[in-house]
């Protein structure tokens, strides 16, 4: 009979539980729902999650120091720390900081890429330079993270200034939720863009976190 991943047999043939190294995911708040879902689905009981505010994406220069502070704050509490951010507009600064700290991070330029799969996204990136992307999180939080920060709630005439060079909105869906799809389609309408939905699931995020969770 196969044993669970966290158990092994002693010389006497007894099944004993082997404690896994404690792992901390430090993540963007925009990924919290997906990481918690993967954690529950896979039984990663040895992994904890701490998130930084998703709104940091509106000020990418603040992401790297915030991640560094959190790594340093929690380093002594865990055997390993993994940073669940891609580059996210930091211009390589986050990667350099993680390398200096000796922690790994999610590969890729941003969450749109790793949700669709970095290889797939890269293959068509040049053909979609006039595409605006949403994830589940951004579809749910479109007003809070796009519409109001750009002042479109107060000055809707600015829409064409911001989005006049875009042609379509692509919703990269992590879930099959008609309500979230409807929000994404509404966002496309408000921006005056054609709408496309692509179901990605969790993409590379699932495999990258699984690799991290499987390490001893």
C-alpha positions as CSV (number, residue, x, y, z in Angstrom):
1,X,0.0,0.0,0.0
2,X,1.3,3.4,-1.0
3,X,2.1,5.8,1.9
4,X,1.2,9.5,1.9
5,X,4.0,11.8,0.9
6,X,4.6,12.9,4.5
7,X,5.1,9.3,5.8
8,X,7.8,6.7,5.7
9,X,8.5,3.2,7.0
10,X,10.8,2.5,9.9
11,X,13.1,-0.5,10.0
12,X,10.4,-2.2,12.1
13,X,7.8,-1.6,9.4
14,X,5.9,1.2,11.2
15,X,4.6,4.1,9.3
16,X,5.8,7.4,10.8
17,X,5.1,11.0,9.8
18,X,8.1,13.0,8.7
19,X,7.9,16.7,9.4
20,X,8.5,18.8,6.3
21,X,10.5,21.9,6.3
22,X,8.4,24.9,7.1
23,X,7.8,27.0,4.0
24,X,6.6,30.6,3.7
25,X,5.1,32.0,0.6
26,X,5.4,35.8,0.4
27,X,3.0,36.9,-2.2
28,X,1.2,39.7,-3.9
29,X,-2.3,40.1,-2.4
30,X,-3.8,39.7,-5.9
31,X,-2.7,36.0,-5.8
32,X,-4.0,35.2,-2.3
33,X,-7.2,33.4,-3.5
34,X,-5.3,31.2,-6.0
35,X,-2.5,30.3,-3.6
36,X,-4.9,29.4,-0.8
37,X,-6.9,27.2,-3.2
38,X,-3.8,25.4,-4.3
39,X,-2.7,25.0,-0.7
40,X,-6.0,23.4,0.4
41,X,-6.2,21.3,-2.8
42,X,-2.8,19.8,-2.3
43,X,-2.7,19.7,1.5
44,X,0.4,21.9,1.9
45,X,0.0,22.1,5.6
46,X,3.7,22.9,6.1
47,X,3.3,26.1,4.0
48,X,2.1,29.4,5.3
49,X,1.1,32.5,3.3
50,X,1.7,36.1,3.9
51,X,0.6,38.8,1.4
52,X,1.6,42.3,0.6
53,X,-1.1,44.7,-0.6
54,X,-2.0,44.2,-4.2
55,X,-2.2,48.0,-4.7
56,X,1.6,48.0,-4.7
57,X,1.4,47.2,-8.4
58,X,0.3,50.8,-8.9
59,X,3.7,51.8,-7.5
60,X,6.1,49.1,-8.6
61,X,9.1,50.9,-7.1
62,X,7.7,50.0,-3.7
63,X,7.4,46.2,-4.3
64,X,11.1,45.3,-3.9
65,X,11.7,47.1,-0.5
66,X,8.4,45.7,0.8
67,X,9.4,42.1,-0.2
68,X,12.8,42.6,1.3
69,X,11.3,43.8,4.6
70,X,9.0,40.8,4.8
71,X,11.7,38.3,4.0
72,X,13.9,39.7,6.7
73,X,11.1,39.9,9.2
74,X,10.1,36.2,8.8
75,X,13.4,34.5,7.8
76,X,14.1,33.1,11.3
77,X,10.7,31.5,11.6
78,X,10.9,29.3,8.5
79,X,13.2,26.9,6.8
80,X,12.6,28.3,3.4
81,X,10.9,31.3,1.9
82,X,9.6,31.6,-1.6
83,X,8.5,34.9,-3.2
84,X,5.3,34.7,-5.2
85,X,5.9,37.7,-7.4
86,X,7.1,37.9,-11.0
87,X,9.1,40.9,-12.1
88,X,5.9,43.0,-11.9
89,X,7.4,46.2,-13.3
90,X,10.5,46.3,-11.0
91,X,12.9,46.3,-13.8
92,X,14.9,43.4,-12.5
93,X,15.3,44.9,-9.0
94,X,13.2,42.3,-7.3
95,X,15.1,39.4,-8.9
96,X,18.4,41.0,-7.8
97,X,17.1,41.5,-4.3
98,X,15.9,37.9,-4.0
99,X,19.2,36.6,-5.3
100,X,21.0,38.7,-2.7
101,X,18.7,37.4,0.0
102,X,19.1,33.8,-1.2
103,X,15.4,33.2,-1.9
104,X,13.7,32.1,-5.1
105,X,10.8,33.8,-6.9
106,X,8.3,33.0,-9.6
107,X,9.9,33.3,-13.1
108,X,8.3,35.6,-15.6
109,X,7.5,39.2,-16.3
110,X,4.1,39.4,-14.6
111,X,1.1,37.3,-13.5
112,X,-0.6,37.5,-16.9
113,X,2.4,35.6,-18.3
114,X,2.7,32.9,-15.6
115,X,-1.1,32.3,-15.5
116,X,-1.2,31.7,-19.3
117,X,2.2,29.9,-19.1
118,X,5.4,31.8,-19.7
119,X,6.2,30.0,-22.9
120,X,2.8,30.4,-24.4
121,X,2.5,34.1,-23.4
122,X,6.0,34.8,-24.8
123,X,5.1,33.2,-28.1
124,X,2.3,35.6,-28.9
125,X,3.3,38.7,-26.9
126,X,4.5,40.6,-29.9
127,X,1.2,40.0,-31.7
128,X,-0.8,41.3,-28.7
129,X,0.9,44.6,-27.9
130,X,-2.5,46.3,-28.2
131,X,-4.1,43.9,-25.7
132,X,-5.1,44.8,-22.2
133,X,-5.3,41.9,-19.8
134,X,-7.4,41.0,-16.7
135,X,-7.1,38.1,-14.3
136,X,-9.9,36.9,-12.0
137,X,-8.6,39.3,-9.3
138,X,-8.6,42.3,-11.6
139,X,-12.0,41.5,-13.1
140,X,-13.4,41.5,-9.5
141,X,-11.5,44.6,-8.5
142,X,-11.6,46.5,-11.8
143,X,-13.0,49.7,-10.2
144,X,-10.6,49.7,-7.3
145,X,-7.4,48.9,-9.3
146,X,-8.1,50.4,-12.8
147,X,-11.1,52.7,-13.1
148,X,-10.7,54.8,-10.0
149,X,-6.8,55.0,-9.8
150,X,-6.8,56.3,-13.4
151,X,-9.4,58.9,-12.5
152,X,-12.0,57.5,-15.0
153,X,-14.7,57.7,-12.4
154,X,-14.2,61.5,-12.3
155,X,-13.0,62.1,-15.8
156,X,-14.4,59.5,-18.2
157,X,-13.2,61.5,-21.1
158,X,-9.7,60.4,-20.3
159,X,-10.5,56.8,-21.4
160,X,-9.3,57.3,-24.9
161,X,-6.1,58.9,-23.7
162,X,-5.3,55.8,-21.6
163,X,-6.8,53.1,-23.8
164,X,-7.0,54.5,-27.3
165,X,-4.1,52.4,-28.5
166,X,-5.6,49.2,-27.2
167,X,-7.8,47.0,-29.4
168,X,-9.1,44.2,-27.1
169,X,-9.3,43.1,-23.6
170,X,-8.3,39.5,-22.9
171,X,-9.6,38.0,-19.7
172,X,-7.3,35.2,-18.5
173,X,-9.6,33.2,-16.4
174,X,-8.4,31.2,-13.4
175,X,-11.9,29.8,-12.7
176,X,-15.1,29.0,-14.6
177,X,-17.2,31.6,-12.8
178,X,-19.9,33.2,-15.0
179,X,-20.2,36.2,-12.6
180,X,-16.5,37.0,-12.9
181,X,-16.6,36.6,-16.7
182,X,-19.5,39.0,-16.8
183,X,-17.5,41.5,-14.8
184,X,-14.6,41.2,-17.2
185,X,-16.8,41.6,-20.2
186,X,-18.4,44.7,-18.6
187,X,-14.9,46.1,-18.1
188,X,-14.2,45.6,-21.8
189,X,-17.4,47.4,-22.7
190,X,-16.5,50.3,-20.4
191,X,-13.1,50.6,-22.0
192,X,-14.5,50.4,-25.5
193,X,-12.5,47.2,-26.3
194,X,-13.3,43.9,-28.0
195,X,-13.6,41.1,-25.4
196,X,-11.9,37.7,-25.4
197,X,-11.9,35.1,-22.6
198,X,-9.1,32.5,-22.2
199,X,-9.3,29.9,-19.5
200,X,-5.8,29.4,-18.1
201,X,-6.5,27.9,-14.7
202,X,-3.5,28.5,-12.4
203,X,-0.9,28.0,-15.2
204,X,2.7,27.9,-14.2
205,X,1.8,29.1,-10.8
206,X,0.5,25.7,-9.9
207,X,3.6,23.8,-11.0
208,X,6.1,26.3,-9.5
209,X,4.4,26.2,-6.1
210,X,4.1,22.4,-6.2
211,X,7.8,22.2,-6.8
212,X,8.5,24.4,-3.8
213,X,6.1,22.6,-1.6
214,X,7.6,19.2,-2.5
215,X,11.1,20.2,-1.3
216,X,12.2,18.8,2.0
